[in-house]
Structure formats: C-alpha cells, structure tokens
Amino acid sequence: MTAAPERSPAPLSGPDPFRHLAVVHDDADELVTTLAPLLDAARAQHALVWAAVDGPIRRAVERYLGDAAEDVVFSEPAQPYSYSGQTTAARRAERLREMVDVDRGALILSDTSTIGGSGPDASPPDVWSVVDASCNLALTGLPVTLVCLCAAAGASEASERFRYWNHPELFVGATASPNPRYRLPEDVLAAFPAPPAPVLGPPDHETAFDGVGALRAIRQVTRHRGEDAGLDDDQVDGLVLAIAELVSNSIEHGAGRGTMSWWTRPGRIVAEIHDVGHMTTTTPGLRRPSIRSPRGRGVWLARQLSDVLHLWTGDDGTHVRLELSA
C-alpha cells in the first residue's frame, strides 16, 4: 500500500500546546526537585497527571505530592506494541484525546527505562526513538506536556539519539531550554524505517485486487471475514471502512493492484495489504488531519478503527497490517 503524501497540518491559531521535554537524572529525589514546577502547575490547573513510572521514582513523586498523589494515574497511557511504535503513539494520542480537558491539560511522565519491557524480549532503544518521534506527530495540538525521564547511568549511543533527537526541549538543571540537537520527526522516522510485522505463516485466505472496480468485492470479503471472526456489527462496519480506505489508497497511489491476506481466529482478525509500490512518507496516518482537509484521512481513520495498524516498506513493496479483536 503506497501511502499518499501527507499534507502539512493547518497552522494552529496559536502556539502548539503540546510540549515534549527530556530530563537526565542521577537519582529519583533530584529528578522530582527538577519536576516540581511542572507538578505544582499541574496541581494548580487540576490537570491530569499520568506517570508511567515505578520503583524509586514513583515513591519520590508520591512523597512530594502527598495526598494529591491519589489523583495521579500511575500507568502507561497506551500499552506499547512490541513491533509497532506507530501504533503505540497513535493509541496514546487517542486515549489522551478522550481524557484530557482542553482547559486543564495533562502532564505525562514517562520513565524511559520501562519502555519496551525488560529482559531478553526488551525492545532496543531505537524503538523508543520511533515511539517518541511518532508522538511528536500524533500529539500535536493536544494540551499535553510529555516529559521523558532518562537515567544518566547506562547511556549508550542509541539512548543518546533517543534523548537528543526527539525532544524539542531539555532540562539543564531545573531550567527547560530549547534543544539544539532536536531533529524533525520525519527525519528520525526516515533514519529508522518501520520494521516488518511478525511473520504469521500462510494466510487463511488471500485474494488479489486490481483497480477501483475491485473495491465492492473487497468490502464483501471483509464483511464476511469480520463476521467469521465474531466481531460485533459496529466492529465489522469499522473494519469494512478501514480496509476500503487502505485498499483505495493502494489503488490510487500505488501500482493500482495488490493482494489482501487474512488470518482469522475466533474473536480476532488480522488483515494485510501488499502492493509493489513504495511509500513516499515516513509518517503514515500519524498526524490528525485538519477538519478543513478533504483528503489525507484514510490511514489516520483506519488507525482509529483498528487495534493495531502498522505500515512498512521492503524490497518487495509496501505492506500494511491491521489487527482487530472482538
């Protein structure tokens, strides 16, 4: 599926309310001292405070906030997906749009040591870069301050890229300053192309499509597959719309033809579209489209209608995988 070039979002009426900062720390108490002005401001505004932290950092935050810590959500705004940083960012933005009061905003604390899990199955630091760069697109326009907490110990070349490439602002001491090493998210995502989705084995069903005349049959097959998987009526309707948007995009902007593959299990469906074209964007469907834009909504809409949507380009062309569970 060759994605359409994304249009730049319409200019905001004022400065973008989204802020993305990094703070390098040696210990938890020092960190909370640095974060105190942000925590105090969040309390004064009755903002949502979401802290993806644990261990010493959580205890230090709880000590500082006292009884107010009862209002903090100690979890990750969206469960990370091991192979799709795109999806992690999109789900985080979706949850925050549902929960954040525009007048009060939100403060998100994200401990980078917990990103991607731990142990032999942990995601490498460059995956963090993809998630954070994607967040710089997905969270645009939201009244959210996202602060990434980076431990000074154990820094590597990859973690240094994560710290400095993705954060427009850095804390130096207790002061937040512009980051001269910040790189645009499009450049970061071009440097770290999305990896292929995990291999699933032979599909349960596969069909070719060629030209816009194939869309009616694709919609019918999609509806049957969704019903076979046990999705409810709303999910089936959403699945049909998402697949139609993705296939239309492939036909219009790709080679005009491709293949649809399906893996169906009770309560779960996976669909994959493949064409021989190559994406011309590194940021497929991550920006929320302007309400004034008549085009450029297809991939973003498909993200909202699925649990996981992952796009990648390889030597054989472009793939998009969609996953949905009942």
C-alpha positions as CSV (number, residue, x, y, z in Angstrom):
1,M,0.0,0.0,0.0
2,T,1.7,3.1,-1.2
3,A,0.5,5.8,1.2
4,A,-0.4,9.2,-0.2
5,P,1.9,12.1,0.6
6,E,0.6,13.7,3.8
7,R,-0.4,17.4,3.7
8,S,1.1,19.6,6.3
9,P,-1.5,20.3,9.1
10,A,-3.2,23.7,9.0
11,P,-1.5,26.3,11.2
12,L,-2.7,26.4,14.7
13,S,-4.4,29.5,15.9
14,G,-1.7,30.0,18.4
15,P,1.4,28.2,19.7
16,D,1.1,24.4,19.7
17,P,0.1,23.5,23.3
18,F,2.0,20.2,23.1
19,R,5.4,20.2,24.7
20,H,7.9,17.4,24.7
21,L,10.9,17.5,27.1
22,A,13.6,15.2,28.4
23,V,15.3,15.3,31.7
24,V,18.5,13.4,32.6
25,H,18.7,12.4,36.2
26,D,21.0,10.7,38.6
27,D,18.5,9.8,41.3
28,A,14.8,10.0,42.0
29,D,14.8,12.8,44.6
30,E,16.9,15.0,42.3
31,L,14.5,14.3,39.5
32,V,11.4,15.3,41.5
33,T,13.1,18.5,42.5
34,T,13.6,19.3,38.8
35,L,10.0,18.4,38.0
36,A,8.5,20.2,41.0
37,P,7.4,23.4,39.0
38,L,5.6,21.2,36.5
39,L,3.9,19.1,39.2
40,D,2.9,22.3,41.0
41,A,1.5,23.8,37.9
42,A,-0.5,20.7,37.1
43,R,-2.0,20.6,40.6
44,A,-2.9,24.3,40.3
45,Q,-4.7,23.7,37.0
46,H,-6.3,20.5,38.1
47,A,-4.6,18.8,35.1
48,L,-4.5,15.1,34.5
49,V,-1.2,13.7,35.8
50,W,-0.2,10.4,34.2
51,A,3.0,8.9,35.4
52,A,4.4,5.8,33.6
53,V,6.9,5.3,36.4
54,D,7.6,2.8,39.2
55,G,10.0,1.9,41.9
56,P,12.1,4.8,43.4
57,I,10.7,7.4,41.0
58,R,7.1,6.6,41.9
59,R,7.8,6.7,45.6
60,A,9.6,10.1,45.2
61,V,6.7,11.5,43.3
62,E,4.2,10.2,45.9
63,R,6.3,11.8,48.7
64,Y,6.4,15.1,47.0
65,L,2.7,15.2,46.2
66,G,1.4,13.8,49.5
67,D,-2.4,13.3,49.4
68,A,-2.5,14.7,45.9
69,A,-0.8,11.6,44.7
70,E,-4.1,9.8,44.9
71,D,-5.2,11.7,41.8
72,V,-2.2,10.5,39.7
73,V,-2.7,7.7,37.2
74,F,0.4,5.5,37.6
75,S,0.4,3.6,34.3
76,E,1.3,4.0,30.7
77,P,-1.3,5.9,28.6
78,A,-1.1,3.2,25.9
79,Q,0.4,-0.3,26.2
80,P,3.5,-0.4,24.0
81,Y,3.2,-2.7,21.0
82,S,6.5,-4.6,20.6
83,Y,6.7,-4.2,16.8
84,S,4.8,-1.0,16.1
85,G,5.9,2.3,17.6
86,Q,3.4,3.9,15.2
87,T,0.5,2.1,17.0
88,T,1.9,3.0,20.5
89,A,1.9,6.7,19.6
90,A,-1.5,6.6,17.9
91,R,-3.1,4.8,20.9
92,R,-1.5,7.2,23.3
93,A,-2.9,10.2,21.4
94,E,-6.4,8.5,21.2
95,R,-6.6,7.9,24.9
96,L,-5.4,11.4,25.8
97,R,-8.0,13.0,23.4
98,E,-10.7,11.0,25.3
99,M,-9.4,12.0,28.7
100,V,-7.8,15.4,28.6
101,D,-9.7,18.5,29.4
102,V,-8.7,21.2,27.0
103,D,-8.7,23.9,29.7
104,R,-6.7,21.9,32.2
105,G,-4.4,19.8,30.0
106,A,-2.2,16.9,31.1
107,L,1.3,16.2,32.4
108,I,2.7,12.9,31.3
109,L,5.9,11.5,32.9
110,S,7.4,8.6,31.0
111,D,10.3,6.7,32.5
112,T,12.4,5.6,29.5
113,S,13.8,2.6,31.5
114,T,10.4,1.0,31.4
115,I,9.8,1.5,27.6
116,G,9.8,-1.7,25.6
117,G,9.9,-4.0,28.6
118,S,12.9,-5.7,30.1
119,G,14.9,-8.9,29.9
120,P,15.7,-10.8,26.7
121,D,12.5,-9.6,25.0
122,A,13.1,-5.9,25.6
123,S,12.8,-3.6,22.7
124,P,16.1,-1.9,21.7
125,P,16.5,1.9,22.4
126,D,16.0,2.8,18.7
127,V,12.4,1.5,19.1
128,W,12.0,4.3,21.7
129,S,13.1,6.8,19.1
130,V,10.3,5.6,16.8
131,V,7.7,5.9,19.5
132,D,8.8,9.3,20.6
133,A,9.2,10.7,17.1
134,S,5.7,9.3,16.3
135,C,4.4,11.0,19.4
136,N,5.7,14.3,18.2
137,L,3.3,13.9,15.3
138,A,0.3,12.2,16.9
139,L,0.1,14.5,20.0
140,T,0.4,17.8,18.0
141,G,-2.4,20.2,19.1
142,L,-3.1,18.5,22.4
143,P,-2.7,20.4,25.7
144,V,-0.2,17.9,26.9
145,T,3.3,18.2,28.4
146,L,5.2,14.9,27.9
147,V,8.4,14.6,29.9
148,C,10.8,11.7,29.2
149,L,12.8,10.7,32.3
150,C,16.3,9.5,31.2
151,A,18.7,7.9,33.8
152,A,22.2,9.3,33.4
153,A,23.7,5.8,34.2
154,G,24.0,3.3,31.4
155,A,23.8,5.8,28.5
156,S,24.5,4.3,25.1
157,E,24.8,5.7,21.6
158,A,21.2,4.6,20.8
159,S,19.8,6.1,24.1
160,E,21.7,9.3,23.3
161,R,19.9,9.5,20.0
162,F,16.6,9.0,21.8
163,R,17.3,11.7,24.3
164,Y,18.5,14.4,21.9
165,W,16.8,13.8,18.6
166,N,13.2,13.7,19.7
167,H,12.9,16.3,22.4
168,P,12.4,20.0,21.4
169,E,13.2,20.9,25.0
170,L,15.8,19.7,27.5
171,F,16.1,20.3,31.2
172,V,19.5,21.6,32.1
173,G,19.4,21.7,35.9
174,A,15.9,23.0,36.8
175,T,15.6,25.0,33.6
176,A,14.0,23.9,30.4
177,S,15.8,25.2,27.3
178,P,15.5,24.6,23.5
179,N,17.4,21.6,22.3
180,P,19.8,22.4,19.5
181,R,20.2,18.7,18.6
182,Y,16.5,18.2,18.1
183,R,15.5,16.6,14.7
184,L,12.2,16.7,13.0
185,P,10.1,13.5,13.5
186,E,10.1,13.0,9.7
187,D,13.9,12.8,9.7
188,V,14.0,10.5,12.7
189,L,11.5,8.1,11.2
190,A,13.4,8.2,7.9
191,A,16.5,7.2,9.7
192,F,14.7,4.3,11.5
193,P,12.3,2.8,9.0
194,A,9.4,0.8,10.5
195,P,10.3,-2.9,10.9
196,P,8.3,-5.7,9.3
197,A,5.4,-7.1,11.3
198,P,6.0,-10.6,12.7
199,V,5.7,-13.5,10.3
200,L,2.3,-15.2,10.7
201,G,2.6,-18.2,8.4
202,P,0.3,-18.9,5.4
203,P,-2.9,-16.9,5.4
204,D,-6.3,-18.5,5.8
205,H,-7.5,-16.6,2.7
206,E,-5.8,-14.5,0.1
207,T,-7.2,-12.5,-2.9
208,A,-5.9,-10.1,-5.5
209,F,-7.3,-6.7,-6.3
210,D,-6.9,-4.6,-9.4
211,G,-8.3,-1.2,-9.9
212,V,-11.3,0.6,-8.3
213,G,-13.7,-2.0,-9.6
214,A,-12.3,-4.5,-7.1
215,L,-13.5,-2.4,-4.1
216,R,-17.0,-3.8,-4.0
217,A,-15.7,-7.4,-3.8
218,I,-13.1,-6.3,-1.2
219,R,-15.8,-4.8,1.0
220,Q,-17.9,-8.0,0.7
221,V,-15.0,-10.3,1.6
222,T,-14.0,-8.0,4.5
223,R,-17.6,-8.2,5.9
224,H,-17.6,-12.0,5.7
225,R,-14.2,-12.3,7.4
226,G,-15.2,-9.9,10.2
227,E,-18.4,-11.9,10.8
228,D,-16.5,-15.2,10.8
229,A,-14.1,-13.8,13.4
230,G,-17.1,-13.0,15.7
231,L,-16.7,-9.2,15.6
232,D,-19.9,-7.2,16.6
233,D,-21.8,-5.2,14.0
234,D,-20.0,-1.9,14.8
235,Q,-16.6,-3.5,14.6
236,V,-17.5,-5.2,11.2
237,D,-18.7,-1.9,9.8
238,G,-15.4,-0.2,11.1
239,L,-13.3,-3.0,9.6
240,V,-15.0,-2.7,6.2
241,L,-14.4,1.1,6.2
242,A,-10.8,0.8,7.3
243,I,-9.9,-1.8,4.7
244,A,-11.7,0.1,1.9
245,E,-9.8,3.2,2.8
246,L,-6.5,1.3,2.8
247,V,-7.1,-0.5,-0.4
248,S,-8.4,2.7,-2.1
249,N,-5.1,4.3,-1.1
250,S,-3.1,1.5,-2.5
251,I,-5.0,1.6,-5.8
252,E,-4.8,5.4,-6.1
253,H,-1.2,5.9,-5.0
254,G,0.4,2.6,-5.6
255,A,0.6,0.3,-8.6
256,G,-3.2,0.1,-8.8
257,R,-3.2,-3.6,-7.8
258,G,-2.1,-5.8,-4.9
259,T,-3.1,-8.6,-2.6
260,M,-5.2,-9.0,0.5
261,S,-4.3,-11.7,3.0
262,W,-6.4,-12.7,6.1
263,W,-5.7,-14.6,9.3
264,T,-9.0,-15.3,11.1
265,R,-9.4,-16.8,14.6
266,P,-12.4,-16.7,17.0
267,G,-12.5,-13.2,18.3
268,R,-9.6,-11.9,16.3
269,I,-8.7,-10.9,12.8
270,V,-5.5,-9.9,11.0
271,A,-5.5,-8.4,7.5
272,E,-2.6,-7.4,5.4
273,I,-2.5,-5.4,2.2
274,H,0.6,-5.6,-0.1
275,D,1.5,-3.8,-3.3
276,V,4.7,-3.3,-5.1
277,G,4.9,0.5,-4.6
278,H,6.9,2.3,-2.0
279,M,5.7,4.9,0.5
280,T,6.6,8.5,-0.1
281,T,6.0,9.4,3.5
282,T,7.7,8.3,6.7
283,T,4.7,9.4,8.8
284,P,1.7,7.4,7.6
285,G,-1.5,8.5,9.3
286,L,0.1,9.8,12.5
287,R,-1.0,13.4,12.2
288,R,-4.6,14.1,12.9
289,P,-5.9,15.6,9.7
290,S,-7.3,19.1,9.6
291,I,-11.1,19.2,9.5
292,R,-10.7,21.5,6.5
293,S,-8.7,19.0,4.5
294,P,-10.9,16.9,2.2
295,R,-8.1,14.4,1.6
296,G,-5.4,12.6,3.6
297,R,-7.7,11.0,6.1
298,G,-7.6,7.3,5.0
299,V,-4.7,5.9,7.0
300,W,-5.5,8.1,10.1
301,L,-9.1,6.9,10.1
302,A,-8.0,3.3,9.7
303,R,-5.8,3.7,12.8
304,Q,-8.8,4.8,14.8
305,L,-10.9,1.8,13.7
306,S,-8.3,-0.9,14.5
307,D,-6.3,-2.1,17.5
308,V,-3.0,-2.2,15.6
309,L,-2.1,-0.6,12.3
310,H,1.4,-1.0,11.1
311,L,3.0,0.1,7.8
312,W,6.4,-0.8,6.4
313,T,8.2,-0.8,3.1
314,G,10.7,-3.5,2.0
315,D,12.3,-4.7,-1.2
316,D,9.1,-6.3,-2.3
317,G,7.0,-3.2,-1.9
318,T,4.7,-1.8,0.9
319,H,2.7,-3.7,3.5
320,V,0.0,-2.5,5.9
321,R,-1.1,-4.9,8.6
322,L,-4.4,-4.3,10.6
323,E,-5.3,-6.2,13.7
324,L,-8.7,-6.2,15.5
325,S,-10.1,-8.2,18.3
326,A,-13.7,-8.6,19.5
